[in-house]
């Protein structure tokens, strides 16, 4: 981009609203969520929130109020917003602002860079020294440099806050020049209300949380506990510094902050660029993990977790909540939806909680909400441990939950357990039974889980930060571990991508289905499916049970190895419709795990089918799934233009370089060098075009 011209210097003072994006009564996206209550307030991408330990250099103090000073990483929707914000700050501090430099594109004359400085910056020119006007410039270093970034937002790149002269009082009035500059000020003459609104968002009572100690979790009332985040001294500044740092190195980083009526920080949400990219691919099934919050960890963390094309867990957003309240859950769900691109999850898995259930139904009315069975099973010792014959009751409960194939089987086994052990009036068991349609596997066979199910014993949903966070981990330490966890996960995915592309898995059967999927699935998913192909040989009988036109019900008998090397014969019913290429087993392996089970494979093989129907080979498990998604951008476009095709091709090519460029430091250096060289060559073309147009 060529720096074509510089703007003239101006002495100006503004009252505009330095706009940190606010979402109030308008709500979020009309298509994605319900309107937000009018007393809710969000700050996005740059709002500094402080409750304690605020550094003097980062604020302007007015009694008990702290006004946010410019900081590297702040972003604004437009140049005018950034310009007006700096003038608001200058007015509070007591100095005048001058536009020192402006940069414009040569052809479009669109402004793309600027430097704002104190009016005392620099010195008079020699020829002006003898004029009657008194010298007011002192070479003051205070300045703010900003530039328009790819998102068309304006980002602060450099800030100097120190002045080398005395400052005036608040509301310092500058001597305005007449002319074009004055016209701009007139356009903002009614901006005082917006300015007050800005500072309502950014002014925090410095004494509000001065003595807060999160580990103590002491509040006057329960409502106080749930209306603000109780953080240790310096936690808020550490969080803000982290967000600013991420915005400089992570252009698509996104965060929102929620303030209560007193201007205290209540809830926070953030999502990094990698997670936002992954959201577009893997939003079909989401696990909302609130275990750190419900178990009273030092940090009240919640996380949105998905699973990628290798079956690895992946982070799709994080939050800190003031409490386990409906309002906080609704806020973080709506915050998450602001970067959803209009896509709702097909299935949401959460802890079994009535408050969560209400919040999910309100924000995600089209999604299927299911309870994590592994969470329920972890509570069994706590809820039933005091009963006589606990071990026997626990074994009966496990058998009831996991061995039934039909609702009738579950109901009969439950009744037998209740009557045998006399626990019909047990409060927890009664409530569990009432919610059975949301957690018992026999009732969830039409729900797609993409492998994030716990339909078998010993399966569990592990917390994403399980190895990085313990009960006493402070927020500052977590922010460092957060980066380590994401880097580790990203490297694991990159290595899995490389292995899937470059390795030829060993076949263990002569079944054509195994050969077919070895060429399609990622390595890890193929290994999981391969177990089903191997276990086809444990199914020793496939017979017709019922025929209804094109639909045939088959009975598949399987010899299952139980505890103590005891063998048991189990019957599985499989529906098969040749005309519709449809096969469904009563075990519902496809919906639970995303690939066909051994029983369905036996029926296909019995009917002479050589290849698994394409509808049962999910794209989300394929080796080239991300590049397939890039192709979908072209096919989904209403007008397939040349530019769209170029974008798709470039995206696929760049994605492969990125995936392999993170494998090692040497890979990374080569990839970065290649990208920089390519960008230089592209800019060279742009410069040539600009010169030719003159």
Number of C-alpha atoms within 10 A of each C-alpha: 12 13 13 12 14 14 13 10 14 17 18 20 26 25 24 27 25 24 23 23 18 19 20 15 13 13 17 17 17 10 8 18 20 16 15 17 14 11 10 17 21 20 21 21 22 27 24 28 25 29 27 22 16 17 11 10 10 16 20 17 15 12 8 11 16 22 22 19 20 23 21 20 23 24 28 25 17 15 22 16 19 27 25 22 24 25 24 24 23 24 22 18 21 18 25 23 27 20 20 22 17 21 19 19 16 16 11 7 11 10 18 19 20 23 20 24 28 24 24 22 21 15 13 14 7 7 7 10 12 9 8 7 8 8 13 13 14 16 16 18 17 18 23 24 19 25 21 19 14 9 10 13 17 25 27 23 16 15 20 16 16 11 17 12 13 8 13 15 12 14 16 16 15 16 10 14 11 8 8 9 14 14 11 13 18 11 10 15 12 12 17 14 11 16 19 15 15 20 18 16 25 23 25 25 18 18 12 14 21 14 12 19 14 18 17 9 13 13 12 7 8 10 11 14 17 19 22 21 26 29 24 21 19 16 19 22 20 17 18 17 17 14 24 22 15 17 23 16 11 14 13 17 20 21 23 24 25 26 24 15 13 14 21 24 24 21 25 24 23 22 21 21 17 16 22 19 13 17 24 16 17 21 21 20 22 27 26 22 22 22 17 21 18 14 10 15 18 23 24 24 21 22 25 24 27 27 24 20 26 21 19 15 19 22 25 27 24 22 23 22 29 22 23 17 16 16 18 22 25 23 24 24 21 22 23 20 19 15 17 17 12 12 14 19 17 17 20 24 25 21 20 18 10 10 14 21 17 13 19 22 14 15 19 22 12 13 16 17 22 24 22 25 25 20 17 14 17 11 11 15 13 9 15 18 14 9 13 10 11 15 13 11 19 17 11 17 17 13 15 20 24 16 16 18 19 14 14 11 14 22 15 12 18 19 12 14 19 18 10 11 15 10 15 14 9 13 10 12 16 14 10 15 14 10 14 18 15 20 24 24 27 24 15 19 20 12 18 21 26 25 19 24 25 21 26 14 14 8 12 17 17 12 19 19 16 10 10 15 20 14 12 11 15 18 22 17 12 17 14 12 17 13 11 13 18 18 13 11 17 17 18 15 22 19 17 21 20 17 16 24 16 10 10 11 15 11 13 12 15 10 16 14 19 22 17 13 18 20 16 20 25 27 26 17 23 22 16 13 22 21 14 21 23 16 18 19 14 15 19 12 14 20 13 14 13 12 12 8 7 10 16 17 20 23 20 23 18 22 16 15 12 9 7 6 8 8 12 10 11 11 16 17 21 24 20 22 15 13 8 10 14 15 23 20 24 16 21 24 22 24 20 22 21 21 21 22 21 24 31 29 23 23 24 21 18 11 11 9 16 12 16 20 13 9 9 15 17 16 17 23 22 21 23 19 19 22 16 15 17 18 18 12 14 20 13 9 11 7 9 12 11 10 10 16 16 11 16 20 16 12 15 17 12 13 15 16 17 16 20 17 19 20 18 11 10 10 15 17 12 12 19 14 11 13 14 11 11 12 12 12 12 11 13 13 11 14 14 10 11 15 9 8 8 7
